[in-house]
Amino acid sequence: MIVEHERWLKRKDLEYKSDFLHFAGMNLFELAKKHGTPLYVISEDIIRQRYRELKKVLNSEYENNDIHFAVKANSSLTVLKILQSEGANFDCTSRGEIFTCLAAGISPEQIIYTGNMFTNEDFEYAIKNKIMVNLDSISQLKRLIETYKRLNIPSSEYKPISFRINPEFGAGHHPHTITAGKHVKFGILEEQVVEAYTRAKNSGFSKFGIHMHIGSGIINYKDYEQPMIKFLSIIRNLREKLDISFEFIDFGGGLGIPYRPEEEPLDLEGYKNIVLRPFKEFVLSTSMGSVNFKIEPGRYLSAESGVLLTQINTIKNNGYKLFAGVDAGFNTLIRPTMYGSYHHIIPCKLSKEKNELVYDIAGPICESGDILGKERKLPELSENDYLAIMDAGAYGYVMSSQYNSRPRPAEVLLTQGKDVLIRKPETHDDLIKNQLIPDHLK
């Protein structure tokens, strides 16, 4: 079991050297002392490795493919720049994410806007910035066209139109992350698809794409099989009834990572056989030419690149349970509280004590739910020790908050043996900088 644990850590570029935990070759204990805690630590190497291994598998079967990084997983300018340098494209779910991508120097042609419950302001922002919109309902098409007309843009200049299809077969690590099914708010169901594309075609659109996304954090590639069959049948029916071709077919994201030591990584070869190979055969059988294959992974590319460092401030034994109180809470990593998610937690320095105890790793937030790890067996811990919370590079900082009026922490990048500050820590002044006191209360 120890050997398996070490192998699992090695995949994430973590190892103990002389009892100190190293990440991307750098001593996390020393990093915590240097920058203070809580601290988000990002490895540039891991982001590049994950992108390259995924791209290699896709290219081995079908070279006309694009990987769109799901910006909602990690919107750090530095992370976006790293992925851009690898050749990635990007998937945005809000105007803010589009703004961030553009600020990072990403071109509009590399961005797809896959939101839901779009406002007219969302459409106007996307159109003015020449961003392609992936619609989530038929009713949105009318408002999108009205926005084009209000901006005096002729139909010959419309961006390609795409709808998000709900194939009804969903999967994910938690019910809140399953995005397909009749009772889910996302996408349009099969019986509405022909109507949606008929209206788009009759409204002047001449270039088309199509999209699905079934959920998030999928570790078993077989979960894609039924949605794939349904999705391709919907596309075939569309092609036969409307005689339209597609510039791209987008299979969404959801690719998971092994959060637990006993979990194996997603089998990319299996994923290729379930998703990419049937797509390729479908394209050949329908004579659609070289259709662009798209996917939108988020956590797969960034989760394992991030470690959250935290310091123990309190060891509490209430006579029933042992708590290790730390300075990180669900304000810095909300996934355990929000989803019941597991994040592996290990010490930054191994204790000389061989004794192992069972702890709840508890944050400082004034909520009973602020537990980062329940019943974790760890070498005996002491106050002032540092812990590393793994796989925080996706849905870590982007879901953080100032709850309990706690400023958000700093973020550093590990690159070529150096640690570089890429996000300054917030101060107490940041908590109130946008607030205004009315004159009658001054």
Residue, then its C-alpha position, 0 to 999 in steps of 0.5 A: m500500500i505504501v508503494e502504491h501511495e508513493r506511485w500515486l504521489k509521483r504522478k502528481d510530482l510529489e515526493y518526500k526528500s529527507d522527510f520534507l515534502h517536495f512539489a515539482g522539485m521544491n520544498l513545500f515546508e520552506l515555501a509555506k514559511k517564505h510566503g505564509t499560509p494559506l497559500y495556493v501553489i501551482s506547478e507549470d510543469i504539470i499543466r503542460q504535461r496534462y495538456r500534452e498527454l491528452k493532445k497526444v492521445l487525440n492526435s493519434e486518432y484524429e488530428n483535426n481537434d481542439i482542446h478548449f480549457a474550461v476557464k471556470a476551473n481556473s481563471s488565473l492569467t498565468v494558467l491561461k497563458i501557460l495553456q495558450s502557449e501549448g496551443a489550447n483554446f478556451d471555453c468560457t461561461s461568463r462575460g468575466e471569463i471572456f474578459t479574463c481570456l482577452a486580458a491574457g492575450i487570447s484571441p476571440e477565435q480561440i474562445i467559445y462562450t458556453g453559458n446558460m440563462f444568457t442576458n441580452e448584455d451577455f450577447e452584446y458583449a460576446i458579439k462586440n468581442k467577436i466571440m462565438v456563442n453556444l446557445d442553451s435554449i431555443s428562446q435565446l436564439k431570437r434574442l441573439i438575432e435581435t442583438y446582431k440586428r441592433l448592432n447593425i451586423p448583417s447575417s453574412e457576418y454572423k459567427p457560427i451558431s451552436f446549441r448545447i444538446n442535453p442527451e439525457f444521460g449524465a454523469g459526474h462526481h456529485p448530483h450538482t455536477i451532473t449536467a444532463g437529464k430531463h430535470v437538469k437546467f442545461g441544454i435542449l432535449e432531443e425533441q427540440v433540436v430540429e426546431a432549434y436548427t431550423r430556426a437558426k438556418n431560416s434566420g440567416f445562419s450558414k455555419f453550424g456547430i453542436h455541443m453536449h456536456i454530461g457532467s464533471g469529474i468523470i473518472n470512468y470513461k465508460d460513462y461517456e458511451q450512452p451519451m455518445i450513442k444518443f448524441l451522434s444519433i441526434i446529429r445524424n437525424l439533424r443532417e438527414k432532415l435539414d441537410i446541414s453540415f457542422e464545422f465542429i462537434d463538441f463533446g464537452g468536458g468532465l474528464g476527472i482526476p484521481y483524488r484518492p490514492e486508491e483511484e486510478p487515473l482516467d484511461l485516456e485510451g479507453y476514452k479515445n475508443i468510446v468517444l473519439r473513434p465512434f466520432k471519426e467513424f460517424v464523420l466518415s459514414t456521413s461524408m461531412g468532411s473534416v469536422n473539427f472535434k472539440i472537448e472542454p476539459g478543466r480539472y483534468l488539465s489544472a487540478e493536479s497542478g495545484v496544492l493548498l498549503t495550510q498551517i496547523n494552529t490548534i490541536k483539540n481533543n474534545g474527549y470524543k474526537l481529535f481535531a487539527g485546526v488549520d488556517a485554511g477553510f472552506n473560504t479557500l477550498i469549498r469543495p469538501t463542504m459543498y460537494g463532500s469532495y475528498h482532497h488528500i491531505i499530507p504533512c509537509k514534514l514527516s514526523k519522527e513519531k511513528n504513532e498515527l492518529v485520526y484527525d478531522i482537519a478543521g478550518p477557522i470558518c464559523e460553520s460546523g461544515d468547515i471540515l477539509g478532511k474527515e477522519r484522516k489517519l496521519p502521523e501525530l501532528s503538532e501545532n505550527d506544522y504545515l499540511a499540503i491539501m492536494d489537487a486544488g488547482a481546479y475549483g480552488y481559488v476560483m470558488s474562494s470567498q471573503y466569507n467571515s471577512r477573511p482576505r483571499p491568499a496569495e498564489v505562487l507558480l513553480t517554474q524551472g526551480k523557482d517560485v514566482l508570486i502570480r497573485k498577491p494576497e488580499t489585505h483587510d483594505d480589500l474587504i471594504k474597498n468597493q463599499l460606500i457609506p451613505d452620507h446620512l451615516k457618516 
